[in-house]
Amino acid sequence: MKAPCRITRSLNCPTDGAGPTGLLAVFGNTIYGTTRSGGARAGGVLFSATSKGERVIHNFGLRDKGPDGLVFDDSTKALYGETPAGGLYQAGTIFQYRP
């Protein structure tokens, strides 16, 4: 019999973000993810989680809102993601984070 699924974290919109994208990236012992809204600037967050806890790495805002998923590039050791809104022309952005 498989172990039941369990909730490991409940998000708190003003601080943790809201609406996780469902796409996660793993680097070492850390899981990275994004939320589409919430956070300190109301545009979503990039977060990390380990066995020791979770933390918000970046708060997105009006200029780069609604991050949607991540991909890890082993050759550059960086995470990449995109936002469907914001940027210079309000047509979206591509972002990079190096853990």
JOMO-V936060 format. One record per pair of residues at least 12 apart in sequence whose C-alpha atoms are under 7 Angstrom apart, sorted by the first residue. I is the first residue (numbers start at 1). J is the second residue. D is the distance in whole Angstrom. If there is no record, write none. Layout:
i=I j=J d=D
i=I j=J d=D
This chain:
i=13 j=38 d=5
i=13 j=39 d=6
i=14 j=38 d=6
i=14 j=39 d=5
i=14 j=40 d=6
i=15 j=39 d=5
i=15 j=40 d=6
i=16 j=39 d=5
i=16 j=56 d=7
i=17 j=35 d=6
i=17 j=37 d=6
i=17 j=38 d=4
i=17 j=39 d=4
i=17 j=44 d=5
i=17 j=45 d=6
i=18 j=35 d=5
i=18 j=36 d=6
i=18 j=37 d=5
i=18 j=38 d=5
i=18 j=44 d=7
i=19 j=35 d=5
i=19 j=36 d=5
i=19 j=37 d=6
i=20 j=34 d=6
i=20 j=35 d=4
i=20 j=36 d=6
i=21 j=34 d=6
i=21 j=35 d=6
i=21 j=36 d=7
i=21 j=68 d=6
i=21 j=69 d=6
i=23 j=69 d=5
i=23 j=70 d=6
i=24 j=69 d=7
i=24 j=70 d=6
i=25 j=70 d=6
i=25 j=71 d=6
i=25 j=72 d=6
i=29 j=50 d=6
i=30 j=48 d=6
i=30 j=49 d=6
i=30 j=50 d=5
i=31 j=48 d=6
i=31 j=49 d=5
i=31 j=50 d=7
i=32 j=47 d=6
i=32 j=48 d=4
i=32 j=49 d=6
i=33 j=46 d=6
i=33 j=47 d=5
i=33 j=48 d=6
i=33 j=69 d=7
i=33 j=70 d=7
i=34 j=46 d=5
i=34 j=47 d=6
i=34 j=67 d=6
i=34 j=68 d=7
i=34 j=69 d=6
i=35 j=67 d=7
i=36 j=66 d=4
i=36 j=67 d=5
i=36 j=68 d=7
i=37 j=66 d=6
i=39 j=59 d=6
i=40 j=59 d=6
i=41 j=59 d=6
i=41 j=60 d=6
i=41 j=61 d=5
i=42 j=61 d=6
i=43 j=59 d=7
i=43 j=60 d=5
i=43 j=61 d=4
i=43 j=62 d=6
i=43 j=65 d=4
i=43 j=66 d=6
i=44 j=59 d=6
i=44 j=60 d=5
i=44 j=65 d=6
i=44 j=66 d=6
i=44 j=67 d=6
i=45 j=58 d=6
i=45 j=59 d=5
i=45 j=60 d=6
i=46 j=58 d=5
i=46 j=59 d=7
i=62 j=86 d=6
i=63 j=86 d=4
i=63 j=87 d=5
i=64 j=83 d=6
i=64 j=85 d=6
i=64 j=86 d=4
i=64 j=87 d=6
i=64 j=93 d=6
i=65 j=83 d=6
i=65 j=85 d=6
i=65 j=86 d=6
i=66 j=83 d=5
i=66 j=84 d=7
i=66 j=85 d=7
i=67 j=81 d=7
i=67 j=82 d=6
i=67 j=83 d=4
i=68 j=81 d=7
i=68 j=82 d=6
i=68 j=83 d=6
i=69 j=81 d=6
i=77 j=98 d=7
i=78 j=96 d=7
i=78 j=97 d=6
i=78 j=98 d=4
i=78 j=99 d=7
i=79 j=96 d=6
i=79 j=97 d=5
i=79 j=98 d=6
i=80 j=95 d=6
i=80 j=96 d=5
i=80 j=97 d=6
i=81 j=94 d=6
i=81 j=95 d=5
i=81 j=96 d=7
i=82 j=94 d=4
i=82 j=95 d=6
